Amino acid sequence: MKKIVCLGGGNAMPKAVLKDLKNKGVDLSVISAVLDSGGSSGKLREEYGIIAVGDMRRALLELSEIENKEIFDYRFEKGFLKGHNLGNLIMTVILLKEKDKVSALNKYFRTRFKVFPATFDNVNLCAELESGEIIKGETNIDIPKHNSKIKKVFLDKEAFIYKEAYEKIIEADFVTIGPGDLYSSLIQILLVSGIKEAFQKTKAKVIYICNQENKKGETDNFKVSDFEAEIEKYLGRDLDYIFFNTSKKGIDLIDFDVYNDNKHIGLDYDSKNIINKLMEII
């Protein structure tokens, strides 16, 4: 059975990759982004000194075998819990109470495969803009107030990879990255100390699933080659495969300035072609 590790955060990766891949007879693991600084997840992180749980929650629920699991996405609309998500609150209790936090989270949500945080260190994602301005906090990159292009991203202090996440990358046959916001969901994971080293040591083939659309303030006017260059820069090695969208549906579609070859694979993202192509490669 092939060992596949999926890196990402937000809604895109669980829905585009985990939803179908979990039923394909593979040994699956997930490494999740944990540096969200906004919304319910960001508030809980700030108040309790824990990792941000929102991205992990989405992956856990996608892999969960609990019936009626949609209840964990319930968001309170009034009172002192206004804005908070039920799943986030439960995960916060588990993180505060349990010694083996990762096992406890996966056990509670009855996941078929394990979800790991990229790190347990409480750090912030920062961006230096071409204007020279420094933006601090994932949410200020994800929901931008700036007009200048991002020059580089970095962490405000060093964070270290969660041990089991490192081991999973080393042992993997394939690693997928994305889809997801380039800096605020994906590269934040690659900035964690130990991630680059794991990718340089592993024999796994690395597959980047490029986004379908650009995001204002983060990847304005990016082409596929721009995503490729940024991922490889922070990854510290070449990608083996890049999936990119060739359909014409979307608001701010990404231009595919690369061609179908052994590395670049164009797909219609409107279907299940991502998983079908992934299984062909595996």
C-alpha positions as CSV (number, residue, x, y, z in Angstrom):
1,M,0.0,0.0,0.0
2,K,1.5,3.4,-1.1
3,K,2.1,5.9,1.6
4,I,0.8,9.4,0.8
5,V,1.2,12.5,2.8
6,C,-1.0,15.6,2.1
7,L,0.1,19.0,3.1
8,G,-2.2,22.0,3.3
9,G,-4.8,24.1,5.1
10,G,-8.1,25.8,4.5
11,N,-11.0,24.2,2.7
12,A,-9.4,23.4,-0.7
13,M,-7.2,20.5,0.2
14,P,-9.7,18.5,2.2
15,K,-12.4,18.9,-0.5
16,A,-10.2,18.5,-3.6
17,V,-7.9,15.8,-2.3
18,L,-8.9,14.0,0.9
19,K,-12.5,13.6,0.1
20,D,-11.8,11.1,-2.7
21,L,-8.3,10.0,-2.0
22,K,-9.3,8.5,1.4
23,N,-11.3,5.8,-0.5
24,K,-8.5,4.8,-2.9
25,G,-6.8,2.1,-0.9
26,V,-3.7,4.2,0.1
27,D,-2.0,4.8,3.5
28,L,-2.9,8.4,4.0
29,S,-1.5,11.1,6.4
30,V,-2.2,14.8,6.6
31,I,0.1,17.6,7.8
32,S,-1.9,20.7,8.5
33,A,-1.3,24.4,8.7
34,V,-1.7,25.7,12.3
35,L,-0.8,29.4,12.2
36,D,-4.2,31.0,11.6
37,S,-4.5,34.3,13.5
38,G,-8.0,35.3,12.7
39,G,-11.6,34.3,13.4
40,S,-12.5,31.7,16.0
41,S,-9.3,29.7,15.6
42,G,-7.1,32.8,16.0
43,K,-9.0,34.0,19.1
44,L,-8.7,30.6,20.8
45,R,-5.0,30.5,19.9
46,E,-4.4,33.9,21.4
47,E,-6.4,33.3,24.6
48,Y,-5.1,29.8,25.4
49,G,-1.6,29.7,23.8
50,I,-2.5,26.7,21.6
51,I,-2.0,26.1,17.9
52,A,-4.7,27.3,15.6
53,V,-7.2,24.5,15.2
54,G,-9.4,25.5,12.2
55,D,-7.4,23.9,9.4
56,M,-6.8,20.7,11.4
57,R,-10.6,20.6,12.1
58,R,-11.4,20.6,8.4
59,A,-9.0,17.8,7.7
60,L,-10.1,15.8,10.7
61,L,-13.8,16.1,9.7
62,E,-13.1,15.1,6.1
63,L,-11.5,11.9,7.4
64,S,-13.9,11.3,10.3
65,E,-16.3,8.4,10.4
66,I,-18.6,10.1,12.9
67,E,-22.2,10.3,11.8
68,N,-23.7,13.7,11.5
69,K,-20.2,15.2,11.8
70,E,-21.5,18.5,10.2
71,I,-22.5,19.5,13.8
72,F,-18.8,20.2,14.5
73,D,-18.9,23.0,11.9
74,Y,-21.7,24.8,13.7
75,R,-20.8,28.4,14.4
76,F,-22.5,30.3,17.3
77,E,-24.3,33.4,16.1
78,K,-24.8,35.3,19.4
79,G,-23.8,35.5,23.0
80,F,-20.3,35.2,24.4
81,L,-19.6,32.3,22.0
82,K,-20.5,34.4,19.0
83,G,-18.2,33.6,16.0
84,H,-16.8,30.5,17.6
85,N,-17.0,27.1,16.0
86,L,-18.2,24.0,18.0
87,G,-15.4,21.8,16.6
88,N,-12.8,24.5,17.5
89,L,-14.0,24.6,21.1
90,I,-13.9,20.9,21.5
91,M,-10.4,20.7,20.0
92,T,-9.2,23.5,22.4
93,V,-10.4,21.4,25.4
94,I,-8.5,18.4,24.0
95,L,-5.3,20.4,23.5
96,L,-5.5,21.8,27.0
97,K,-6.4,18.6,28.7
98,E,-4.7,15.7,27.0
99,K,-1.0,14.8,27.1
100,D,-0.9,13.0,23.8
101,K,-2.7,15.7,22.0
102,V,-2.5,14.4,18.4
103,S,-3.7,10.9,19.2
104,A,-6.5,12.3,21.4
105,L,-7.7,14.6,18.5
106,N,-7.7,11.8,16.0
107,K,-9.3,9.3,18.4
108,Y,-12.1,11.8,19.3
109,F,-13.0,12.5,15.7
110,R,-12.6,8.8,14.8
111,T,-10.5,9.4,11.7
112,R,-9.6,6.7,9.3
113,F,-6.1,8.3,8.8
114,K,-4.1,10.5,11.1
115,V,-3.9,14.3,10.9
116,F,-0.8,16.0,12.3
117,P,0.0,19.6,13.0
118,A,3.0,21.0,11.1
119,T,4.3,22.3,14.5
120,F,3.2,22.9,18.1
121,D,5.1,26.1,18.4
122,N,3.1,29.3,18.8
123,V,4.6,31.6,16.1
124,N,3.3,34.1,13.5
125,L,3.5,34.2,9.8
126,C,4.9,37.5,8.5
127,A,5.3,39.0,5.0
128,E,7.7,41.6,3.7
129,L,6.1,43.6,0.9
130,E,8.0,45.1,-2.0
131,S,7.1,48.5,-0.5
132,G,9.2,47.5,2.5
133,E,6.3,47.2,4.9
134,I,6.2,44.2,7.2
135,I,2.8,42.5,7.7
136,K,2.4,40.3,10.8
137,G,-0.2,37.6,11.2
138,E,-1.7,35.0,8.9
139,T,-5.0,36.7,8.7
140,N,-3.5,40.0,7.6
141,I,-2.0,38.1,4.6
142,D,-5.1,36.0,4.0
143,I,-7.4,39.1,4.2
144,P,-5.1,41.8,3.0
145,K,-5.3,45.6,3.5
146,H,-2.2,46.2,1.5
147,N,-1.7,46.9,-2.2
148,S,2.0,46.1,-2.6
149,K,3.2,42.7,-3.8
150,I,4.6,40.2,-1.3
151,K,8.4,40.0,-1.6
152,K,8.9,37.2,0.9
153,V,7.3,35.5,3.9
154,F,8.9,34.3,7.2
155,L,8.1,33.3,10.7
156,D,8.6,35.8,13.6
157,K,10.6,33.2,15.5
158,E,11.7,29.7,14.8
159,A,9.2,26.8,14.9
160,F,10.1,23.2,14.8
161,I,8.3,20.4,12.9
162,Y,6.2,18.0,14.9
163,K,8.2,14.7,15.2
164,E,5.6,12.4,13.6
165,A,5.0,14.8,10.8
166,Y,8.8,14.7,10.0
167,E,8.7,10.9,10.1
168,K,5.7,10.6,7.8
169,I,7.4,12.8,5.1
170,I,10.6,10.6,5.4
171,E,8.6,7.4,5.0
172,A,6.3,8.6,2.2
173,D,6.1,7.3,-1.3
174,F,4.3,10.5,-2.5
175,V,3.6,13.9,-0.9
176,T,1.0,16.3,-2.2
177,I,1.0,20.0,-1.6
178,G,-2.2,22.0,-2.0
179,P,-4.4,23.2,-3.3
180,G,-4.6,26.2,-1.0
181,D,-3.5,29.8,-0.6
182,L,0.1,30.0,-1.5
183,Y,1.6,31.9,1.4
184,S,-1.1,31.8,4.1
185,S,-1.9,28.1,3.9
186,L,1.0,26.3,2.1
187,I,4.3,28.1,2.5
188,Q,3.6,28.7,6.2
189,I,4.1,24.9,6.6
190,L,7.3,24.9,4.5
191,L,8.8,27.6,6.8
192,V,8.8,25.3,9.8
193,S,12.3,24.1,10.7
194,G,12.7,20.5,9.8
195,I,10.2,20.5,6.9
196,K,12.8,21.4,4.2
197,E,15.2,18.9,5.7
198,A,12.6,16.2,5.6
199,F,11.9,16.9,1.9
200,Q,15.6,16.9,1.1
201,K,16.0,13.5,2.8
202,T,12.8,11.7,1.6
203,K,12.7,9.6,-1.5
204,A,9.0,10.6,-2.0
205,K,7.8,12.1,-5.3
206,V,6.4,15.6,-4.6
207,I,3.2,16.7,-6.4
208,Y,2.0,20.3,-6.2
209,I,-1.6,20.9,-7.0
210,C,-1.8,24.5,-8.2
211,N,-4.8,26.7,-7.4
212,Q,-7.5,27.4,-9.9
213,E,-7.8,31.1,-9.2
214,N,-5.5,33.9,-8.0
215,K,-6.1,35.6,-4.7
216,K,-6.1,39.3,-4.2
217,G,-3.1,40.6,-2.1
218,E,-1.4,37.3,-2.2
219,T,-0.9,36.0,-5.7
220,D,-2.2,38.9,-8.0
221,N,-1.5,38.1,-11.6
222,F,0.5,34.9,-10.8
223,K,0.9,32.4,-13.5
224,V,1.5,28.6,-12.9
225,S,5.3,29.2,-13.3
226,D,5.2,31.8,-10.5
227,F,3.5,29.3,-8.1
228,E,6.0,26.6,-9.1
229,A,9.0,28.9,-8.5
230,E,7.7,30.0,-5.1
231,I,6.9,26.5,-3.9
232,E,10.3,25.2,-5.0
233,K,12.1,28.2,-3.4
234,Y,10.7,27.5,0.0
235,L,10.7,23.7,-0.4
236,G,14.4,23.6,-1.1
237,R,14.1,21.1,-3.9
238,D,12.4,20.6,-7.3
239,L,8.8,19.4,-7.6
240,D,8.3,16.1,-9.4
241,Y,4.8,16.9,-10.8
242,I,2.6,20.0,-11.0
243,F,-1.1,19.8,-11.6
244,F,-2.7,22.9,-13.1
245,N,-6.2,23.9,-14.2
246,T,-7.0,24.1,-17.9
247,S,-10.8,24.8,-17.6
248,K,-12.1,28.3,-18.2
249,K,-14.5,28.6,-15.3
250,G,-13.7,31.0,-12.5
251,I,-13.3,34.6,-11.5
252,D,-9.6,35.3,-11.6
253,L,-8.3,32.2,-13.4
254,I,-4.5,31.5,-13.3
255,D,-2.8,31.5,-16.7
256,F,-1.1,28.3,-17.5
257,D,2.1,29.4,-19.1
258,V,3.6,25.9,-18.9
259,Y,3.0,23.0,-21.2
260,N,2.0,19.4,-20.7
261,D,5.2,17.4,-20.2
262,N,6.6,14.9,-17.8
263,K,6.4,17.5,-15.0
264,H,3.5,19.8,-15.8
265,I,0.1,18.1,-16.1
266,G,-2.9,20.1,-17.2
267,L,-6.3,19.0,-15.9
268,D,-10.0,20.1,-15.9
269,Y,-10.5,20.9,-12.3
270,D,-14.3,20.7,-12.7
271,S,-14.2,16.9,-12.4
272,K,-12.5,14.3,-10.3
273,N,-9.5,14.4,-12.6
274,I,-7.1,15.5,-9.9
275,I,-7.5,12.2,-8.0
276,N,-7.8,10.1,-11.1
277,K,-4.5,11.5,-12.4
278,L,-2.9,11.2,-9.0
279,M,-3.8,7.5,-8.9
280,E,-2.3,7.0,-12.4
281,I,1.0,8.4,-11.1
282,I,0.9,6.3,-8.0
